[in-house]
Amino acid sequence: MVRIVNEKDILLERLVLGPYETNCYIVVCNKTQHSLVVDAPADASKIIDTLQGTIPRYILLTHDHYDHTGTLASLRTRLKVPPIPLR
């Protein structure tokens, strides 16, 4: 059995950002407080605010369209974490 979501262990938040109202997800391990961002459409400050109290580890990219990577450069600089393309 593989647990995909265990609510006491994982927090998953969705942000809708940018002119195309693109989804951005924040995933947090409640045990370690490690977090990751899935897609970086816009508004780096709002994403960083949502990450407060966590330890950002990665930015996962579902694909490289602008509406999913619009603030990637800013996030990488500010969070100092690597982007990882999902294939």
C-alpha distances in whole Angstrom, upper triangle without the diagonal:
4,6,9,12,13,16,17,16,17,20,21,24,26,29,32,34,37,40,37,35,32,28,28,24,24,21,21,19,21,21,23,24,24,24,24,26,25,28,31,33,36,37,36,38,36,32,34,35,31,30,32,31,28,28,28,26,26,27,25,27,25,29,32,34,37,35,32,34,37,37,35,38,38,35,35,38,38,34,35,31,30,29,26,27,23,24
4,6,9,10,14,16,14,14,17,17,21,23,26,28,31,34,36,34,31,29,25,24,21,21,17,18,16,18,18,20,21,20,20,20,22,21,24,28,30,33,34,33,34,32,29,30,31,28,26,29,28,25,25,24,23,22,23,21,23,22,25,29,31,33,32,28,30,33,33,31,34,35,31,31,34,34,30,31,27,27,26,23,23,20,21
4,6,7,10,12,11,11,14,14,18,20,23,26,29,32,34,32,29,27,23,22,19,18,15,15,14,15,16,18,19,18,18,18,20,19,23,26,28,31,31,30,32,29,26,27,28,25,24,26,25,22,22,22,21,21,22,20,22,21,25,28,30,32,30,27,29,32,31,30,33,33,29,30,33,32,29,30,26,26,25,23,23,20,22
4,7,10,12,11,9,12,11,15,16,20,22,25,28,31,28,26,23,19,18,15,15,12,13,12,14,16,17,18,17,16,16,17,16,19,22,24,27,28,27,29,26,23,25,26,22,21,24,23,20,21,20,19,19,19,17,19,18,22,25,27,28,26,23,25,28,28,26,30,30,26,27,30,29,26,27,24,23,22,20,20,17,19
4,6,9,8,6,8,9,12,15,18,21,24,27,30,28,25,22,19,17,14,13,10,11,11,12,14,16,15,15,14,15,16,16,19,22,24,26,27,26,27,24,21,23,23,20,19,21,21,18,19,19,19,19,19,18,20,19,23,26,27,29,26,23,26,28,27,26,29,29,26,27,30,28,25,27,24,24,23,21,22,19,21
4,6,5,6,8,10,14,17,20,23,26,29,32,30,27,25,21,20,16,15,12,11,10,10,12,14,15,15,15,16,18,18,22,24,27,28,29,27,28,25,23,24,24,20,19,21,20,18,19,20,20,20,21,20,23,22,26,29,31,32,29,26,28,31,30,28,31,31,27,28,31,30,26,28,25,26,25,24,25,22,25
4,5,5,6,9,12,15,18,21,24,28,31,29,26,24,20,19,15,14,11,11,10,9,11,14,14,15,15,16,18,18,22,24,26,27,27,26,26,23,21,22,22,18,18,19,18,17,19,19,20,21,21,21,23,23,27,30,31,32,29,26,28,30,29,28,31,30,27,28,31,29,26,28,25,26,26,25,26,24,26
4,6,8,11,14,17,21,24,27,30,33,32,29,27,23,21,18,16,13,11,9,7,9,12,12,14,15,17,19,20,24,26,28,29,28,27,27,24,22,23,22,19,18,19,17,16,18,19,20,21,23,23,25,26,29,32,33,34,32,29,30,32,30,29,32,31,28,29,31,29,26,28,25,27,27,26,28,26,29
4,7,10,14,17,20,24,26,29,33,31,28,26,22,20,16,14,11,8,6,5,6,9,10,11,12,14,17,18,22,24,26,28,27,26,26,24,21,21,21,18,16,18,16,14,15,16,17,18,20,20,23,23,27,30,31,32,30,27,28,30,28,27,30,29,25,26,29,27,23,25,22,24,24,23,25,23,26
4,6,10,13,16,20,22,26,29,28,24,22,18,16,13,10,7,6,5,5,8,10,9,10,10,11,13,14,18,20,23,24,24,22,23,20,18,18,18,15,14,16,14,12,14,14,15,16,17,17,20,20,24,26,28,28,26,23,24,26,25,24,27,26,22,23,26,24,21,23,20,21,21,20,22,20,23
4,7,10,13,17,19,23,26,25,22,20,16,14,10,8,6,5,6,7,10,12,10,11,9,11,12,13,17,18,20,21,21,20,20,17,15,16,15,12,11,13,13,11,13,14,15,16,16,16,19,19,23,25,26,26,24,21,23,24,23,22,25,24,20,22,25,22,19,22,20,21,20,20,22,20,24
4,7,10,13,16,20,23,21,18,16,12,10,7,6,5,6,9,10,14,14,12,12,10,10,10,10,14,15,17,19,19,18,18,16,13,15,15,11,11,14,14,13,15,14,15,15,14,14,16,16,20,22,23,23,21,18,20,21,20,20,23,22,19,21,23,22,19,21,19,20,19,18,19,18,21
4,7,10,13,16,19,18,15,14,10,8,6,5,7,9,12,13,16,17,14,14,11,11,10,10,12,14,15,16,15,15,16,12,11,13,12,9,10,13,14,13,15,14,16,15,14,14,16,16,19,21,21,21,18,16,18,19,18,18,22,20,17,20,22,20,18,21,19,20,19,19,20,19,22
4,7,10,13,16,15,11,10,6,6,5,6,9,12,15,16,20,20,17,17,13,12,10,9,11,12,12,13,14,14,15,12,10,13,13,10,12,15,17,16,18,16,17,16,14,14,15,15,17,19,19,18,15,14,16,17,16,17,20,19,17,19,22,20,19,22,20,20,18,19,19,18,21
4,6,10,13,12,9,8,6,5,6,8,11,14,18,19,22,22,19,18,15,13,10,10,10,10,10,10,10,11,12,9,8,12,11,9,12,14,17,16,18,16,18,17,14,15,15,15,17,18,17,17,13,12,14,14,14,15,18,17,15,18,20,19,18,21,19,20,18,19,19,19,22
4,7,10,9,5,5,5,6,9,11,15,18,21,23,26,26,22,22,18,16,13,12,11,10,9,9,10,12,13,10,10,14,14,12,15,18,21,20,22,19,21,19,16,16,15,15,17,17,16,15,11,11,14,13,13,15,19,18,16,19,22,20,20,23,22,22,20,21,20,20,23
4,7,7,5,5,6,7,10,13,16,19,23,24,28,27,23,22,19,17,13,12,10,9,6,6,7,10,11,9,9,13,13,13,15,18,21,20,22,19,21,19,16,16,15,15,16,16,14,12,9,10,11,10,10,13,16,15,14,17,19,18,18,21,20,21,19,20,20,20,23
4,5,5,6,9,10,14,16,20,22,26,28,31,30,27,25,22,19,15,15,12,10,6,5,7,10,12,11,12,15,16,16,18,20,24,23,24,21,23,21,17,18,16,16,16,15,13,10,7,9,11,9,10,13,15,14,15,18,19,19,20,22,22,22,19,21,20,21,24
4,6,8,11,13,17,19,23,26,30,31,34,33,30,29,25,23,19,18,15,13,9,8,10,14,16,14,15,19,19,19,22,24,28,27,28,25,27,24,21,21,18,18,18,17,14,11,8,11,13,11,13,16,18,17,18,21,22,22,23,26,25,25,22,24,23,23,25
4,5,9,12,15,18,22,25,29,30,34,33,30,28,25,22,18,16,13,12,9,10,12,15,18,16,16,20,21,20,22,25,28,27,28,25,26,23,20,19,17,16,15,15,12,10,7,10,12,11,13,16,19,19,19,21,23,23,24,26,25,25,21,22,21,21,23
4,7,9,13,16,19,22,26,27,31,30,27,26,22,20,16,14,12,12,9,9,11,14,16,14,14,18,18,17,19,22,25,25,26,23,24,22,19,18,16,16,16,16,13,12,9,10,13,12,14,16,19,19,18,21,23,23,23,25,24,24,21,22,21,21,23
4,7,10,13,16,20,23,25,29,28,25,23,20,17,13,11,9,9,6,8,11,13,16,14,13,16,18,16,18,21,24,23,24,21,22,19,15,14,13,12,12,13,11,10,7,7,10,10,12,14,17,17,16,19,21,21,21,23,21,21,18,18,17,17,19
4,7,10,13,16,20,22,25,25,22,20,17,14,11,9,8,9,8,10,12,13,15,13,11,15,16,14,16,19,21,20,21,18,19,17,14,13,12,11,13,14,13,13,9,8,11,12,13,14,18,18,16,18,21,20,19,22,20,20,17,17,16,16,18
4,7,10,13,17,19,22,21,18,17,13,11,7,6,5,6,7,9,10,11,13,11,8,12,13,11,12,16,18,16,17,14,16,13,10,10,10,10,12,14,13,13,10,8,10,11,11,12,15,15,13,15,18,17,16,18,16,16,14,15,14,14,17
4,6,10,13,15,19,18,15,14,10,8,6,5,7,9,10,12,13,13,14,12,9,12,13,10,11,14,16,14,15,13,14,12,10,10,11,11,14,16,16,16,14,11,13,15,14,14,17,17,14,16,19,18,16,18,16,16,14,14,15,14,17
4,7,10,12,15,15,12,11,7,6,5,6,9,10,13,14,14,13,14,11,8,10,11,8,8,11,13,10,12,10,11,10,9,10,12,13,16,18,19,19,17,14,15,16,15,14,17,17,13,15,18,16,14,16,14,15,14,15,16,15,19
4,7,9,12,12,10,8,5,5,7,8,11,13,16,17,17,16,17,15,12,13,14,10,9,12,13,10,11,10,10,10,10,11,13,14,18,20,21,22,20,16,17,19,18,17,20,19,16,17,20,18,15,17,15,16,15,15,16,15,19
4,6,9,8,6,6,4,7,9,11,15,16,19,20,19,17,18,16,13,13,14,10,9,11,10,7,9,9,10,11,12,13,16,18,21,23,25,25,23,20,20,22,20,19,22,21,17,18,20,18,15,17,15,17,17,17,19,18,22
4,5,6,5,5,6,9,12,14,18,19,22,23,23,21,21,20,17,16,17,14,12,13,12,9,10,10,11,13,15,15,19,20,24,26,28,28,26,23,24,26,23,22,24,24,20,20,23,21,17,19,17,18,18,18,20,20,23
4,6,5,8,9,12,15,17,21,22,25,25,25,23,22,20,18,17,17,14,12,13,11,9,11,13,14,16,18,19,22,23,27,29,31,31,29,26,26,28,26,25,27,26,22,23,25,23,19,21,19,21,22,22,24,23,27
4,6,8,11,14,17,20,23,24,27,28,27,25,25,23,21,20,20,17,15,15,12,11,11,14,14,17,20,20,24,25,29,31,33,33,32,28,29,31,28,27,29,28,24,24,26,24,21,22,20,22,23,23,25,25,28
4,5,9,12,16,18,22,23,26,27,26,23,23,22,19,18,18,16,13,14,11,8,8,11,11,14,17,19,22,24,27,29,31,31,30,27,27,29,26,24,26,25,21,21,23,21,17,18,17,19,20,20,23,23,26
4,6,10,13,16,19,20,23,23,22,20,19,18,16,14,15,13,10,10,7,5,6,8,10,13,15,17,21,23,26,27,29,29,27,24,24,26,23,22,23,22,18,19,21,18,15,17,15,18,19,19,22,22,26
4,7,11,14,17,18,21,22,21,18,19,18,15,14,15,13,10,11,9,6,5,6,6,9,12,14,17,20,23,24,26,26,25,22,22,23,21,19,21,20,16,16,18,16,13,14,12,14,15,16,19,19,22
4,7,10,13,14,17,18,18,15,16,15,12,11,13,10,7,10,10,6,6,5,6,7,9,11,14,17,20,21,23,23,22,18,18,20,18,16,18,17,14,14,17,15,11,13,11,13,13,14,16,17,20
4,7,10,11,14,16,16,14,15,14,11,11,13,11,9,12,13,9,8,6,6,5,6,7,11,13,16,17,19,19,18,15,15,17,15,13,16,15,12,12,15,14,11,12,9,10,10,10,13,13,17
4,6,7,11,12,13,11,13,12,8,10,12,10,9,12,14,11,11,8,8,6,5,6,8,11,13,15,16,16,15,11,11,13,12,10,13,13,10,11,14,13,11,13,10,11,9,10,12,12,16
4,7,10,12,14,13,15,14,10,13,15,13,12,16,18,15,15,11,11,8,6,5,6,7,10,12,13,14,13,9,10,13,12,11,14,15,12,13,16,16,14,15,13,12,10,9,10,10,13
4,6,9,12,11,14,13,10,13,16,14,14,18,20,17,17,14,14,10,7,6,5,6,8,9,10,10,9,5,6,9,9,8,12,13,11,12,15,15,14,16,13,12,9,10,10,10,13
4,6,8,8,11,11,8,11,14,13,13,16,19,17,17,13,14,11,8,8,8,10,10,10,10,9,8,5,5,6,5,5,9,9,8,10,13,13,12,14,13,12,10,12,12,13,16
4,7,8,12,11,10,13,15,14,15,19,22,20,20,17,18,15,11,12,10,11,11,10,9,7,5,4,5,5,6,8,11,11,10,13,15,15,15,17,16,16,13,15,14,16,18
4,6,9,9,8,11,13,13,15,17,21,20,20,17,19,17,13,14,13,15,15,14,12,10,8,8,8,5,5,8,11,10,10,13,14,14,15,17,17,17,15,17,17,19,22
4,5,6,7,9,10,11,13,15,19,18,19,16,19,17,14,16,16,18,18,17,16,13,11,11,11,9,7,10,12,9,9,13,14,12,14,17,17,18,17,19,20,22,25
4,6,5,6,9,10,11,13,16,16,16,13,15,14,12,15,15,17,18,17,17,14,13,12,11,9,6,8,9,7,6,10,10,9,10,13,13,15,14,17,18,20,24
4,5,5,6,9,10,11,14,15,16,14,17,16,15,17,18,21,22,21,20,18,16,16,14,13,10,12,13,9,9,12,12,9,11,14,15,18,17,20,22,24,27
4,5,5,6,9,10,14,14,16,14,17,17,15,17,18,20,21,21,20,18,16,15,15,13,11,13,15,12,11,14,15,12,13,16,17,19,18,21,22,23,26
4,5,5,6,9,12,12,13,11,14,13,11,13,14,17,18,18,18,17,15,13,13,12,10,11,13,11,8,12,13,11,10,14,14,16,15,17,18,20,23
4,5,5,7,10,10,11,9,12,13,12,15,16,19,21,21,21,19,18,16,15,15,11,12,13,10,8,11,12,9,8,12,12,15,15,18,20,21,25
4,5,5,9,10,12,12,15,16,15,18,19,22,24,24,24,22,20,18,18,17,14,15,17,14,12,15,15,12,11,15,16,19,19,21,23,24,28
4,6,9,9,11,11,14,15,14,16,18,20,22,23,23,21,19,17,18,17,15,16,18,15,13,16,17,14,13,16,16,18,18,20,22,22,26
4,6,6,8,7,11,12,12,15,17,19,22,22,23,22,20,18,18,18,15,15,17,15,11,14,15,12,10,13,13,16,16,18,20,21,25
4,5,8,9,13,15,15,18,21,23,25,26,27,25,24,21,21,21,18,18,19,16,14,16,16,13,11,15,15,18,19,21,24,25,28
4,7,9,13,15,17,19,22,25,27,28,29,28,27,24,24,24,21,21,22,19,16,18,19,15,13,16,16,19,20,22,25,26,29
4,6,9,12,14,16,19,22,25,26,27,26,25,22,22,23,20,19,20,18,15,16,17,14,11,14,13,16,17,19,22,22,26
4,6,10,12,15,18,21,24,24,26,26,25,22,21,22,19,18,19,17,14,14,15,13,9,11,10,13,15,17,20,21,24
4,6,8,11,15,18,20,21,23,22,21,18,17,19,16,14,15,14,10,11,12,11,7,9,7,10,11,13,16,18,21
4,7,10,13,16,19,20,22,22,22,18,17,19,17,14,15,15,12,11,13,12,9,9,6,8,9,11,14,15,19
4,6,10,13,15,16,18,19,19,15,14,16,14,11,13,14,10,9,12,12,9,9,5,5,6,7,10,12,15
4,6,10,12,12,15,15,15,11,10,13,11,8,11,12,8,8,12,12,9,10,7,6,5,6,8,10,14
4,7,9,11,13,14,14,10,10,13,13,10,13,15,12,11,15,16,13,14,10,9,6,5,6,7,10
4,5,7,10,11,11,7,8,11,12,9,12,14,12,12,16,17,15,16,13,11,7,6,5,6,9
4,7,9,11,11,8,9,13,14,12,16,18,16,16,20,21,19,19,16,14,11,9,6,5,7
4,6,9,10,7,8,12,14,12,15,18,16,16,20,21,20,20,18,15,11,10,7,7,8
4,6,8,6,6,9,12,10,13,15,15,15,18,20,19,20,17,15,11,11,8,10,11
4,6,6,6,8,12,11,14,16,16,17,20,21,21,22,20,18,14,14,12,13,14
4,5,5,5,9,10,12,14,14,16,18,19,20,21,19,18,15,16,14,15,17
4,6,6,9,10,13,14,14,16,19,19,20,21,20,19,16,17,15,16,18
4,6,8,8,12,13,12,14,17,18,17,19,17,16,12,13,11,12,15
4,6,5,8,10,10,11,14,15,15,16,15,13,10,12,11,13,15
4,6,8,9,10,12,13,14,15,17,16,16,13,15,15,17,19
4,6,5,6,9,10,11,12,14,13,14,12,15,15,17,20
4,5,5,6,9,10,10,11,11,10,8,11,12,15,18
4,6,5,6,9,10,10,11,10,10,13,14,17,20
4,6,5,6,8,10,11,12,12,15,17,20,23
4,5,5,6,8,8,10,9,13,15,17,21
4,6,5,5,6,7,7,11,14,17,20
4,6,5,8,10,11,15,17,20,23
4,6,8,11,13,16,19,22,25
4,6,9,11,14,17,19,23
4,7,10,13,16,19,22
4,7,10,13,16,19
4,6,10,13,16
4,7,10,13
4,6,9
4,6
4
